[in-house]
Amino acid sequence: MMKAVRFHEYGDPSVLRYEDVEQPVPGAGQVLIRVAATSFNGVDGNIRAGFMQGPIPVTLPHTPGIDVSGTIAALGEGVGGFEIGDRVVGFLPMAGDGAAAEYVVAPADILAPAPTRVPLVDAAALPIVGLTAWQALFDHAKLAAGQRVLINGAGGAVGGYAVQLAKNAGAYVIATASPRSIEQVKATGADEIIDHTTTEVTAALSEPVDVVLNLAPIDPAQLSALVTLIRSGGVLVNTTVWMPAPSDEQHGVRGIDLFVRSDADQLSRLAALIDSGELRVDVAQRVPLAELPAVHAQAAAGALHGKTVIVALTA
């Protein structure tokens, strides 16, 4: 047996239960991970509340936690390239059982070696948000050195990685942030910071940008206004997928909606950037597994700021 947090029905954070469950067994192509930590992502709350039953059909009872860091405890049939004891990170299949547990089964091909420069627990803060930033900038926006990029909502977890990755790629980075996160955004290396609580972004730019990355839950009119800041041939990448990305065909500006996907090669590259000191991992708080319901409640109340990791390791 092992401890896990599960919900047996959809609903508010009170449906989450810390309980004993059977330890899973890895099948062919899978590994068993002794979980160091998972992290909280906004989608976790939406899945628990029942808002994602169409795109992410989980089976109840369900264990949340899509990010994982930990050590390999057992290998399923046919798994090569890993050994028991290896430290790994991964973005787990969203419809399967997650890592809010002492052990989780994962497809071996989604896993990457964990970065060694940060504690294994903190590495759980990387997968989904790091991959979202990477895929937005490089897969979709095709960001290149010398380009100007506006990151709207740079104070969040994805924004922190996006600013750093864009700077590393040689771009000029303009970031929007609220007063609460301005110092943090400065620390990630943004060239210009716009306080969106006092300044209209559309009025603050001196010249157009090549890329806008929207990470903020803004209203459709504000999102459409961002398109006007983009030069001809540029791109707007939007991660708030309940609101389609606008485009401007007349001016050759494309709008792209980003649905993040698991990618072990990209995750390995992100881990390597952490180990070379080029990418910083910021963790706002570390919470024991048994207290995950309180984290969901914090998030539901809009009181969760920065990245929270959920620690499954017991002494």
VOPAGU-2260 file (C-alpha; in pm, 1 decimal, decimal comma):
REM VOPAGU-2260
SITE   aa  ch    i         X         Y         Z
SITE  MET   A    0       0,0       0,0       0,0
SITE  MET   A    1      96,1     364,7     -38,4
SITE  LYS   A    2     -43,9     707,3      42,8
SITE  ALA   A    3    -209,3     912,7    -231,1
SITE  VAL   A    4    -447,7    1205,8    -266,0
SITE  ARG   A    5    -751,3    1120,6    -478,8
SITE  PHE   A    6   -1098,0    1247,3    -559,2
SITE  HIS   A    7   -1388,4    1004,3    -600,0
SITE  GLU   A    8   -1625,9    1265,7    -741,5
SITE  TYR   A    9   -1589,7    1602,6    -911,8
SITE  GLY   A   10   -1634,1    1912,3    -699,3
SITE  ASP   A   11   -1465,1    2176,1    -484,3
SITE  PRO   A   12   -1131,3    2108,0    -306,3
SITE  SER   A   13   -1310,6    1923,2     -23,1
SITE  VAL   A   14   -1352,8    1619,2    -253,1
SITE  LEU   A   15    -978,4    1549,0    -226,6
SITE  ARG   A   16    -889,7    1267,3      14,9
SITE  TYR   A   17    -553,2    1158,9     154,0
SITE  GLU   A   18    -583,3     780,9     168,6
SITE  ASP   A   19    -422,3     438,8     133,6
SITE  VAL   A   20    -424,6     291,9    -217,7
SITE  GLU   A   21    -262,3      -4,7    -388,0
SITE  GLN   A   22      90,4      61,2    -512,8
SITE  PRO   A   23      83,2      47,2    -894,1
SITE  VAL   A   24     288,0    -199,7   -1099,5
SITE  PRO   A   25     464,4     -90,3   -1420,3
SITE  GLY   A   26     355,2    -258,4   -1741,7
SITE  ALA   A   27     550,0    -295,7   -2067,4
SITE  GLY   A   28     729,0      27,6   -2158,1
SITE  GLN   A   29     657,5     179,8   -1817,6
SITE  VAL   A   30     856,6     251,7   -1503,2
SITE  LEU   A   31     755,2     285,6   -1139,8
SITE  ILE   A   32     869,5     615,4    -988,6
SITE  ARG   A   33     919,3     674,5    -617,6
SITE  VAL   A   34     777,3    1027,3    -615,8
SITE  ALA   A   35     987,7    1306,9    -468,3
SITE  ALA   A   36     730,7    1570,8    -559,4
SITE  THR   A   37     462,9    1686,6    -797,9
SITE  SER   A   38     349,5    2046,4    -845,5
SITE  PHE   A   39      19,7    2230,4    -863,0
SITE  ASN   A   40     -94,7    2351,8   -1205,9
SITE  GLY   A   41    -413,9    2542,3   -1280,6
SITE  VAL   A   42    -541,0    2253,7   -1492,4
SITE  ASP   A   43    -538,7    2031,6   -1180,0
SITE  GLY   A   44    -813,1    2244,8   -1028,1
SITE  ASN   A   45   -1013,7    2243,8   -1350,7
SITE  ILE   A   46    -991,4    1863,2   -1381,0
SITE  ARG   A   47   -1097,0    1817,5   -1015,2
SITE  ALA   A   48   -1391,1    2056,4   -1058,2
SITE  GLY   A   49   -1517,0    1855,4   -1357,0
SITE  PHE   A   50   -1457,5    2127,8   -1616,9
SITE  MET   A   51   -1223,7    1916,0   -1835,1
SITE  GLN   A   52   -1422,1    1593,3   -1877,5
SITE  GLY   A   53   -1430,0    1635,8   -2256,0
SITE  PRO   A   54   -1062,5    1701,3   -2337,4
SITE  ILE   A   55    -913,3    1513,6   -2037,1
SITE  PRO   A   56   -1139,2    1215,1   -1953,7
SITE  VAL   A   57   -1002,4    1085,3   -1622,1
SITE  THR   A   58   -1133,4     772,0   -1449,0
SITE  LEU   A   59   -1265,9     814,5   -1094,6
SITE  PRO   A   60   -1126,2     783,2    -834,8
SITE  HIS   A   61    -843,6     995,6    -979,5
SITE  THR   A   62    -503,4    1093,0    -840,3
SITE  PRO   A   63    -401,3    1442,3    -962,6
SITE  GLY   A   64     -48,0    1570,4   -1023,9
SITE  ILE   A   65      75,4    1591,4   -1384,6
SITE  ASP   A   66     434,9    1695,8   -1308,0
SITE  VAL   A   67     664,2    1443,3   -1142,6
SITE  SER   A   68    1016,2    1429,0   -1006,9
SITE  GLY   A   69    1152,6    1120,0    -838,8
SITE  THR   A   70    1367,4     809,6    -860,4
SITE  ILE   A   71    1299,9     498,5   -1065,5
SITE  ALA   A   72    1192,9     214,0    -835,4
SITE  ALA   A   73    1109,2     -59,4   -1089,4
SITE  LEU   A   74    1130,5    -115,9   -1464,5
SITE  GLY   A   75     852,7    -264,1   -1677,1
SITE  GLU   A   76     916,6    -508,8   -1957,4
SITE  GLY   A   77    1118,8    -377,8   -2251,9
SITE  VAL   A   78    1239,2     -56,3   -2086,6
SITE  GLY   A   79    1592,7      43,4   -2183,0
SITE  GLY   A   80    1801,4     350,3   -2111,9
SITE  PHE   A   81    1702,4     373,0   -1744,9
SITE  GLU   A   82    1817,5     198,5   -1430,8
SITE  ILE   A   83    1666,6     162,9   -1085,4
SITE  GLY   A   84    1772,8     463,5    -878,8
SITE  ASP   A   85    1788,6     707,4   -1173,0
SITE  ARG   A   86    1656,5    1055,9   -1088,0
SITE  VAL   A   87    1397,9    1166,4   -1342,8
SITE  VAL   A   88    1140,9    1433,0   -1426,8
SITE  GLY   A   89     837,9    1407,6   -1649,6
SITE  PHE   A   90     505,1    1546,6   -1769,9
SITE  LEU   A   91     265,3    1255,6   -1709,5
SITE  PRO   A   92     -27,4    1163,9   -1937,8
SITE  MET   A   93    -303,7    1403,7   -1831,1
SITE  ALA   A   94    -586,0    1149,4   -1826,4
SITE  GLY   A   95    -394,4     890,7   -1621,3
SITE  ASP   A   96    -328,8     878,8   -1249,0
SITE  GLY   A   97     -87,0    1148,7   -1140,2
SITE  ALA   A   98     198,1    1194,5    -896,1
SITE  ALA   A   99      10,4    1316,7    -586,1
SITE  ALA   A  100     114,5     983,8    -435,9
SITE  GLU   A  101     419,1     804,2    -299,2
SITE  TYR   A  102     457,4     608,3    -624,0
SITE  VAL   A  103     336,5     658,7    -980,4
SITE  VAL   A  104     367,4     458,7   -1301,7
SITE  ALA   A  105     491,8     651,8   -1606,3
SITE  PRO   A  106     565,9     572,3   -1971,9
SITE  ALA   A  107     946,5     553,9   -1989,1
SITE  ASP   A  108     955,4     758,6   -2310,8
SITE  ILE   A  109     821,5    1077,1   -2145,3
SITE  LEU   A  110    1096,6    1091,8   -1882,7
SITE  ALA   A  111    1414,9    1298,5   -1881,2
SITE  PRO   A  112    1710,6    1297,4   -1640,8
SITE  ALA   A  113    1637,2    1535,8   -1353,2
SITE  PRO   A  114    1853,4    1847,5   -1327,8
SITE  THR   A  115    2125,8    1801,9   -1065,8
SITE  ARG   A  116    2172,5    2168,4    -974,1
SITE  VAL   A  117    1842,1    2194,2    -785,1
SITE  PRO   A  118    1693,2    1961,8    -520,2
SITE  LEU   A  119    1496,9    1673,7    -672,0
SITE  VAL   A  120    1180,3    1801,1    -501,4
SITE  ASP   A  121    1216,3    2141,3    -673,1
SITE  ALA   A  122    1264,0    1975,7   -1013,9
SITE  ALA   A  123     888,4    1898,8   -1005,8
SITE  ALA   A  124     834,2    2271,1   -1070,5
SITE  LEU   A  125     981,6    2236,2   -1420,6
SITE  PRO   A  126     797,4    2003,5   -1662,7
SITE  ILE   A  127     462,9    2153,6   -1766,4
SITE  VAL   A  128     546,8    2520,9   -1725,0
SITE  GLY   A  129     896,6    2483,7   -1872,4
SITE  LEU   A  130     762,9    2292,0   -2172,7
SITE  THR   A  131     481,8    2546,8   -2220,7
SITE  ALA   A  132     734,9    2830,5   -2236,9
SITE  TRP   A  133     970,1    2635,1   -2468,4
SITE  GLN   A  134     697,9    2524,0   -2710,6
SITE  ALA   A  135     538,9    2870,6   -2722,3
SITE  LEU   A  136     865,6    3046,7   -2805,0
SITE  PHE   A  137    1042,2    2794,9   -3028,4
SITE  ASP   A  138     792,8    2543,7   -3172,7
SITE  HIS   A  139     519,5    2798,9   -3243,1
SITE  ALA   A  140     667,8    3150,7   -3249,9
SITE  LYS   A  141    1001,8    3034,1   -3401,3
SITE  LEU   A  142    1174,2    3301,4   -3190,0
SITE  ALA   A  143    1517,3    3405,1   -3319,7
SITE  ALA   A  144    1802,7    3618,4   -3190,0
SITE  GLY   A  145    1744,9    3991,3   -3236,0
SITE  GLN   A  146    1366,5    3968,1   -3232,3
SITE  ARG   A  147    1143,2    4163,5   -2994,2
SITE  VAL   A  148     903,1    3961,7   -2780,4
SITE  LEU   A  149     626,4    4082,9   -2549,3
SITE  ILE   A  150     543,7    3838,5   -2267,2
SITE  ASN   A  151     204,2    3932,3   -2125,8
SITE  GLY   A  152     170,8    3787,2   -1776,3
SITE  ALA   A  153     542,3    3736,4   -1708,3
SITE  GLY   A  154     493,8    3716,2   -1331,1
SITE  GLY   A  155     359,1    3360,6   -1336,0
SITE  ALA   A  156     547,8    3032,0   -1346,4
SITE  VAL   A  157     539,6    2998,2   -1727,4
SITE  GLY   A  158     638,7    3364,0   -1762,9
SITE  GLY   A  159     948,5    3319,9   -1548,8
SITE  TYR   A  160    1079,8    3047,5   -1778,2
SITE  ALA   A  161     966,3    3229,6   -2093,9
SITE  VAL   A  162    1159,4    3547,1   -2007,7
SITE  GLN   A  163    1475,7    3348,6   -1931,5
SITE  LEU   A  164    1450,1    3130,2   -2243,7
SITE  ALA   A  165    1381,2    3428,5   -2470,1
SITE  LYS   A  166    1679,9    3617,8   -2326,1
SITE  ASN   A  167    1902,0    3310,6   -2368,3
SITE  ALA   A  168    1790,7    3297,9   -2732,9
SITE  GLY   A  169    1910,2    3655,6   -2787,2
SITE  ALA   A  170    1570,8    3824,8   -2799,7
SITE  TYR   A  171    1477,2    4167,5   -2660,5
SITE  VAL   A  172    1218,2    4092,4   -2391,7
SITE  ILE   A  173     935,7    4322,3   -2283,3
SITE  ALA   A  174     738,8    4180,9   -1991,4
SITE  THR   A  175     414,0    4282,7   -1825,6
SITE  ALA   A  176     376,6    4225,1   -1453,6
SITE  SER   A  177     185,5    4346,7   -1149,1
SITE  PRO   A  178     361,3    4528,4    -863,3
SITE  ARG   A  179     366,7    4201,8    -665,2
SITE  SER   A  180     584,3    4027,0    -923,1
SITE  ILE   A  181     791,7    4311,9   -1073,5
SITE  GLU   A  182    1106,0    4233,7    -869,4
SITE  GLN   A  183    1083,7    3866,5    -961,7
SITE  VAL   A  184    1043,3    3950,9   -1331,5
SITE  LYS   A  185    1345,1    4185,5   -1310,8
SITE  ALA   A  186    1546,6    3894,1   -1171,3
SITE  THR   A  187    1459,2    3680,1   -1476,3
SITE  GLY   A  188    1630,2    3937,1   -1700,2
SITE  ALA   A  189    1353,5    4122,1   -1885,8
SITE  ASP   A  190    1479,2    4426,0   -2081,9
SITE  GLU   A  191    1164,9    4629,7   -2015,9
SITE  ILE   A  192     888,0    4578,6   -1760,1
SITE  ILE   A  193     540,7    4729,6   -1793,8
SITE  ASP   A  194     325,1    4750,8   -1480,3
SITE  HIS   A  195      -7,4    4648,6   -1635,4
SITE  THR   A  196    -200,2    4779,1   -1332,0
SITE  THR   A  197    -101,3    5139,9   -1408,0
SITE  THR   A  198     -12,8    5138,9   -1779,6
SITE  GLU   A  199    -202,5    5027,6   -2087,8
SITE  VAL   A  200      29,9    4784,5   -2266,7
SITE  THR   A  201     -77,5    4908,8   -2608,9
SITE  ALA   A  202      32,3    5261,3   -2516,2
SITE  ALA   A  203     364,2    5162,6   -2359,0
SITE  LEU   A  204     546,4    5015,3   -2658,3
SITE  SER   A  205     775,8    5242,4   -2858,6
SITE  GLU   A  206     785,8    5011,6   -3162,3
SITE  PRO   A  207     616,2    4688,5   -3276,6
SITE  VAL   A  208     720,9    4341,0   -3161,1
SITE  ASP   A  209     778,6    4021,0   -3358,2
SITE  VAL   A  210     612,0    3792,9   -3105,9
SITE  VAL   A  211     347,0    3829,7   -2834,9
SITE  LEU   A  212     317,7    3547,3   -2583,5
SITE  ASN   A  213      -7,1    3582,6   -2386,0
SITE  LEU   A  214      -6,5    3394,2   -2056,4
SITE  ALA   A  215    -270,7    3605,0   -1879,6
SITE  PRO   A  216    -645,6    3543,5   -1846,2
SITE  ILE   A  217    -743,7    3874,5   -2007,7
SITE  ASP   A  218   -1070,3    3954,2   -2180,3
SITE  PRO   A  219   -1106,9    3901,0   -2557,6
SITE  ALA   A  220   -1092,4    4274,2   -2635,8
SITE  GLN   A  221    -757,5    4306,9   -2456,3
SITE  LEU   A  222    -625,7    3999,0   -2637,1
SITE  SER   A  223    -731,5    4144,5   -2973,6
SITE  ALA   A  224    -558,7    4473,0   -2884,8
SITE  LEU   A  225    -228,8    4284,6   -2843,3
SITE  VAL   A  226    -244,5    4182,7   -3211,0
SITE  THR   A  227    -208,9    4551,2   -3307,7
SITE  LEU   A  228     138,6    4555,9   -3145,7
SITE  ILE   A  229     277,5    4288,2   -3378,0
SITE  ARG   A  230     462,3    4367,9   -3699,1
SITE  SER   A  231     357,0    4212,8   -4029,7
SITE  GLY   A  232     453,8    3845,1   -4041,7
SITE  GLY   A  233     461,5    3819,1   -3662,9
SITE  VAL   A  234     290,1    3577,3   -3427,0
SITE  LEU   A  235      65,7    3582,7   -3119,6
SITE  VAL   A  236      84,4    3263,9   -2912,3
SITE  ASN   A  237    -191,9    3225,9   -2654,5
SITE  THR   A  238    -189,2    2976,4   -2366,3
SITE  THR   A  239    -532,9    3063,6   -2222,6
SITE  VAL   A  240    -705,3    2812,6   -2445,6
SITE  TRP   A  241   -1065,0    2887,0   -2343,8
SITE  MET   A  242   -1025,4    3204,6   -2552,4
SITE  PRO   A  243    -912,4    3149,1   -2914,8
SITE  ALA   A  244    -605,1    3341,1   -3031,1
SITE  PRO   A  245    -699,3    3628,6   -3262,9
SITE  SER   A  246    -507,0    3691,3   -3585,5
SITE  ASP   A  247    -492,2    3972,0   -3841,5
SITE  GLU   A  248    -472,2    3824,4   -4190,3
SITE  GLN   A  249    -467,7    4167,8   -4352,8
SITE  HIS   A  250    -137,5    4243,1   -4176,9
SITE  GLY   A  251      -4,9    3885,9   -4190,3
SITE  VAL   A  252     -18,5    3830,1   -3812,6
SITE  ARG   A  253     -90,8    3471,2   -3708,6
SITE  GLY   A  254    -269,2    3367,6   -3388,4
SITE  ILE   A  255    -177,6    3029,2   -3239,1
SITE  ASP   A  256    -339,3    2846,8   -2946,9
SITE  LEU   A  257     -89,4    2642,1   -2750,3
SITE  PHE   A  258    -181,0    2302,5   -2604,9
SITE  VAL   A  259     131,7    2188,2   -2423,1
SITE  ARG   A  260     253,8    1835,6   -2495,8
SITE  SER   A  261     493,3    1603,0   -2318,6
SITE  ASP   A  262     838,5    1596,7   -2483,2
SITE  ALA   A  263    1131,8    1416,7   -2318,3
SITE  ASP   A  264    1393,4    1571,2   -2551,3
SITE  GLN   A  265    1281,5    1926,7   -2476,0
SITE  LEU   A  266    1265,4    1844,9   -2105,2
SITE  SER   A  267    1623,6    1715,1   -2120,9
SITE  ARG   A  268    1731,3    2042,0   -2283,6
SITE  LEU   A  269    1556,0    2244,7   -2012,8
SITE  ALA   A  270    1723,6    2035,3   -1741,5
SITE  ALA   A  271    2061,8    2092,1   -1911,4
SITE  LEU   A  272    1999,8    2470,8   -1908,8
SITE  ILE   A  273    1931,6    2450,7   -1534,8
SITE  ASP   A  274    2254,0    2257,9   -1480,1
SITE  SER   A  275    2456,1    2507,1   -1686,9
SITE  GLY   A  276    2316,5    2793,1   -1476,0
SITE  GLU   A  277    2124,2    2948,7   -1767,9
SITE  LEU   A  278    1777,5    2869,0   -1632,2
SITE  ARG   A  279    1657,2    2932,5   -1279,6
SITE  VAL   A  280    1386,2    2731,5   -1103,1
SITE  ASP   A  281    1167,8    2940,6    -871,3
SITE  VAL   A  282     960,2    2763,5    -607,2
SITE  ALA   A  283     725,2    2974,1    -393,8
SITE  GLN   A  284     631,3    2705,4    -142,4
SITE  ARG   A  285     679,1    2335,6     -63,1
SITE  VAL   A  286     378,1    2159,2      88,3
SITE  PRO   A  287     347,8    1801,2     222,8
SITE  LEU   A  288     134,3    1561,6      16,2
SITE  ALA   A  289    -131,8    1535,1     288,6
SITE  GLU   A  290    -192,9    1911,3     258,2
SITE  LEU   A  291    -266,2    1912,7    -116,9
SITE  PRO   A  292    -638,8    1989,5     -56,3
SITE  ALA   A  293    -535,1    2317,7     110,2
SITE  VAL   A  294    -331,0    2410,4    -199,1
SITE  HIS   A  295    -635,3    2348,2    -422,0
SITE  ALA   A  296    -839,4    2567,1    -185,9
SITE  GLN   A  297    -574,5    2842,6    -201,9
SITE  ALA   A  298    -585,1    2828,1    -582,0
SITE  ALA   A  299    -966,0    2832,5    -591,0
SITE  ALA   A  300    -959,2    3147,9    -376,1
SITE  GLY   A  301    -707,8    3315,8    -609,5
SITE  ALA   A  302    -450,3    3318,4    -329,4
SITE  LEU   A  303    -186,2    3093,7    -486,7
SITE  HIS   A  304     110,0    3293,0    -621,2
SITE  GLY   A  305     420,2    3142,5    -777,0
SITE  LYS   A  306     493,4    2771,7    -812,0
SITE  THR   A  307     391,9    2527,4    -538,8
SITE  VAL   A  308     554,5    2185,0    -516,8
SITE  ILE   A  309     382,3    1901,3    -334,6
SITE  VAL   A  310     633,9    1687,6    -149,3
SITE  ALA   A  311     565,5    1313,1    -136,3
SITE  LEU   A  312     899,2    1206,1      15,3
SITE  THR   A  313     857,2    1084,1     371,7
SITE  ALA   A  314    1148,6    1083,2     611,9
